[in-house]
Amino acid sequence: MRREGPLRVPVYSMEGAVVGEVELPPKIFQAPINTALMHQALVRQLANARQGTHKTKSRGEVNRTKAKWYRQKGTGRARHGSRNAPIFVGGGIAHGPK
């Protein structure tokens, strides 16, 4: 049941007493409700509230030894420094979220 004309609602004081009325535009407050859009807006709000709580560890923050893995020459294998490098499993993350 749609009413024509402006929608009037009471305005309450902090004590709970009615102190006046305000007119709300019917184009906004008497429009049909789009539940899919309301759900999308709520999901967006909740997702944005979770932002800022993520971080990954770089190679300097990983809790491993900083010692050289094996000697530089004579093994026939590739050169490596510490196992904290991003190329190793368990190493730091190269370009993760800060």
C-alpha positions as CSV (number, residue, x, y, z in Angstrom):
1,M,0.0,0.0,0.0
2,R,1.7,3.2,-1.2
3,R,0.9,6.6,0.1
4,E,1.2,9.6,-2.0
5,G,2.8,12.8,-0.8
6,P,5.6,13.4,1.7
7,L,6.3,10.9,4.5
8,R,6.2,12.6,8.0
9,V,8.0,11.0,10.9
10,P,8.4,12.2,14.5
11,V,11.8,13.5,15.8
12,Y,12.7,12.5,19.3
13,S,14.9,14.2,21.9
14,M,17.5,12.4,23.9
15,E,15.0,11.9,26.7
16,G,12.5,10.2,24.3
17,A,10.0,13.0,24.0
18,V,8.6,14.0,20.6
19,V,10.1,17.4,19.7
20,G,8.9,17.8,16.1
21,E,8.4,16.2,12.7
22,V,10.5,15.9,9.7
23,E,9.5,15.3,6.0
24,L,11.2,12.4,4.2
25,P,11.2,12.4,0.4
26,P,8.9,9.7,-0.8
27,K,11.1,9.0,-3.8
28,I,13.6,7.5,-1.4
29,F,11.7,6.2,1.6
30,Q,8.6,4.8,-0.2
31,A,10.5,3.1,-3.0
32,P,10.3,-0.7,-3.4
33,I,13.0,-2.5,-1.4
34,N,15.7,-4.3,-3.5
35,T,16.8,-7.1,-1.2
36,A,19.6,-8.2,-3.5
37,L,21.1,-4.7,-3.4
38,M,20.7,-4.5,0.3
39,H,22.5,-7.9,0.7
40,Q,25.3,-6.7,-1.6
41,A,25.7,-3.5,0.4
42,L,25.9,-5.4,3.7
43,V,28.5,-7.9,2.4
44,R,30.6,-4.9,1.1
45,Q,30.4,-3.2,4.5
46,L,31.5,-6.4,6.3
47,A,34.3,-7.1,3.8
48,N,35.6,-3.5,4.2
49,A,35.6,-3.9,8.0
50,R,38.0,-6.8,7.6
51,Q,40.6,-4.9,5.6
52,G,43.8,-3.9,7.3
53,T,44.2,-7.1,9.4
54,H,46.4,-8.9,7.0
55,K,50.2,-9.2,6.7
56,T,52.8,-11.6,5.4
57,K,56.4,-12.0,6.6
58,S,59.3,-10.9,4.4
59,R,62.6,-12.7,4.3
60,G,63.9,-10.5,7.2
61,E,60.9,-11.4,9.5
62,V,60.9,-15.2,9.0
63,N,62.1,-17.1,12.1
64,R,64.9,-19.1,10.5
65,T,68.7,-19.1,10.7
66,K,70.4,-16.5,8.6
67,A,73.4,-18.8,8.0
68,K,74.5,-19.7,4.5
69,W,72.9,-22.9,3.4
70,Y,76.1,-24.6,2.0
71,R,79.4,-23.4,0.7
72,Q,79.6,-21.1,-2.3
73,K,82.0,-23.2,-4.5
74,G,82.8,-26.8,-5.1
75,T,79.4,-28.5,-4.7
76,G,78.2,-28.2,-8.3
77,R,74.9,-26.8,-7.1
78,A,73.5,-23.3,-7.6
79,R,74.6,-20.4,-5.3
80,H,72.3,-19.8,-2.3
81,G,72.4,-17.6,0.7
82,S,70.0,-18.3,3.6
83,R,66.8,-20.4,3.3
84,N,64.8,-17.3,4.2
85,A,64.7,-16.3,0.5
86,P,61.3,-16.3,-1.2
87,I,62.3,-19.1,-3.6
88,F,62.4,-21.6,-0.7
89,V,59.4,-23.3,1.0
90,G,59.1,-21.7,4.4
91,G,60.9,-18.6,3.3
92,G,59.6,-15.1,3.3
93,I,57.0,-13.8,0.9
94,A,58.4,-11.5,-1.9
95,H,55.5,-9.1,-2.6
96,G,52.8,-9.9,-0.1
97,P,50.5,-7.5,1.7
98,K,52.2,-5.3,4.2
